[in-house]
Amino acid sequence: MSYEEIIVLGWNLNLVMFFLNLFFALRAMSLKTKEQLEEENRVLSTLKEEFDKYYPYRKYETMITYLIPFTAFFRMSYRLIEMNSFFSRNKGTTMVDYMIYKYQNDIQMAKNRLK
């Protein structure tokens, strides 16, 4: 395999993970009513504001991972394993519960690191 083929394969895997991530997001949103989505959005927005204080460049980091071959693929694969583990340990939870857990966990790690 040439370097170009490896790079194209990496970008294609990143693209697959992007669409898989988009699929999960759309599926999670379609299962909720407008009122539920608004309430979840309010809770997640509050957590995201606090998260952005500790990780101000996370948005750019995520965009860059989709440009570097294989990076988003490995990152999303790890997240999928982590989500699967979360859902198997916490029966009856939703994607929003996982997102809240992840935000709170990352915020707590940042606070501990600053101490």
Backbone torsions as a table, in degrees:
resi	resn	phi	psi	omega
1	MET	NA	135.4	178.3
2	SER	-83.3	166.2	179.3
3	TYR	-61.7	-37.1	179.7
4	GLU	-63.8	-41.6	179.2
5	GLU	-65.6	-37.9	177.9
6	ILE	-65.1	-43.0	179.6
7	ILE	-64.6	-43.5	178.9
8	VAL	-63.9	-41.1	177.2
9	LEU	-61.0	-43.1	178.4
10	GLY	-62.1	-43.5	178.1
11	TRP	-65.6	-38.4	178.2
12	ASN	-64.3	-40.3	176.7
13	LEU	-65.5	-38.5	175.3
14	ASN	-61.4	-41.9	179.9
15	LEU	-64.2	-41.0	176.6
16	VAL	-59.4	-44.5	179.8
17	MET	-66.4	-35.3	176.4
18	PHE	-61.1	-47.2	-179.1
19	PHE	-69.8	-33.5	175.8
20	LEU	-65.1	-42.1	176.9
21	ASN	-63.0	-44.0	177.4
22	LEU	-62.1	-41.1	177.6
23	PHE	-60.1	-46.9	179.3
24	PHE	-61.9	-39.9	180.0
25	ALA	-65.4	-46.5	-179.8
26	LEU	-65.6	-38.1	178.7
27	ARG	-65.8	-42.1	179.3
28	ALA	-64.7	-37.6	180.0
29	MET	-72.5	-33.8	-176.2
30	SER	-72.9	-17.3	-179.1
31	LEU	-86.4	-1.3	-174.4
32	LYS	-115.9	157.2	173.6
33	THR	-84.8	169.7	-179.1
34	LYS	-61.3	-41.2	-178.9
35	GLU	-65.8	-41.4	177.8
36	GLN	-63.5	-41.8	179.4
37	LEU	-63.9	-39.8	178.9
38	GLU	-64.8	-42.5	178.8
39	GLU	-65.0	-44.8	178.2
40	GLU	-63.7	-38.6	178.6
41	ASN	-63.4	-39.7	178.9
42	ARG	-62.9	-45.9	-179.5
43	VAL	-65.1	-46.5	-178.6
44	LEU	-68.0	-33.5	178.0
45	SER	-64.3	-41.1	177.7
46	THR	-62.1	-45.8	178.7
47	LEU	-66.0	-38.4	-179.0
48	LYS	-66.2	-37.4	177.4
49	GLU	-61.4	-43.9	178.1
50	GLU	-68.2	-39.5	178.2
51	PHE	-60.4	-41.9	-179.0
52	ASP	-65.8	-23.9	175.7
53	LYS	-65.8	-37.7	-177.3
54	TYR	-89.1	-29.2	-178.7
55	TYR	-128.9	72.0	-173.8
56	PRO	-68.6	-21.5	-176.2
57	TYR	-106.8	15.2	-177.0
58	ARG	-62.5	-35.5	179.8
59	LYS	-61.0	-44.2	180.0
60	TYR	-69.9	-36.7	177.7
61	GLU	-60.6	-42.8	179.6
62	THR	-64.7	-43.1	178.6
63	MET	-62.2	-40.5	-179.4
64	ILE	-66.2	-35.0	-179.4
65	THR	-63.1	-28.2	177.6
66	TYR	-78.2	-15.4	179.1
67	LEU	-90.5	-26.1	179.9
68	ILE	-88.6	124.8	-176.9
69	PRO	-55.0	136.8	176.5
70	PHE	73.1	-17.6	-173.4
71	THR	-63.5	-50.8	179.8
72	ALA	-65.5	-34.0	178.6
73	PHE	-60.9	-49.2	-179.3
74	PHE	-69.8	-37.7	179.3
75	ARG	-64.5	-46.3	-179.9
76	MET	-70.3	-34.4	176.6
77	SER	-61.0	-42.8	177.4
78	TYR	-63.1	-43.0	179.3
79	ARG	-63.3	-39.3	179.3
80	LEU	-65.0	-39.6	176.1
81	ILE	-64.8	-42.7	178.6
82	GLU	-63.0	-42.9	178.5
83	MET	-65.0	-42.9	179.0
84	ASN	-60.8	-42.0	177.3
85	SER	-63.5	-43.4	178.6
86	PHE	-60.8	-46.7	-178.2
87	PHE	-68.6	-32.7	179.5
88	SER	-73.6	-31.2	177.8
89	ARG	-80.9	-27.2	-175.7
90	ASN	-121.5	84.8	-178.2
91	LYS	-64.1	141.8	176.6
92	GLY	82.1	9.8	178.8
93	THR	-90.3	164.3	-179.0
94	THR	-117.7	177.4	178.6
95	MET	-61.6	-36.2	179.4
96	VAL	-65.7	-38.5	176.5
97	ASP	-61.0	-40.8	177.4
98	TYR	-64.9	-42.6	-179.6
99	MET	-63.3	-41.9	177.8
100	ILE	-63.0	-45.4	177.8
101	TYR	-58.7	-45.4	-176.9
102	LYS	-66.4	-45.0	177.1
103	TYR	-59.6	-48.7	-178.4
104	GLN	-62.5	-40.1	179.2
105	ASN	-64.6	-45.5	179.8
106	ASP	-66.6	-37.8	178.0
107	ILE	-65.5	-43.4	179.2
108	GLN	-64.1	-39.4	176.9
109	MET	-63.2	-40.1	179.2
110	ALA	-66.4	-40.0	178.0
111	LYS	-63.8	-42.2	179.2
112	ASN	-65.0	-35.9	-179.5
113	ARG	-68.7	-32.2	-179.1
114	LEU	-79.4	-15.8	-179.5
115	LYS	-72.1	NA	NA
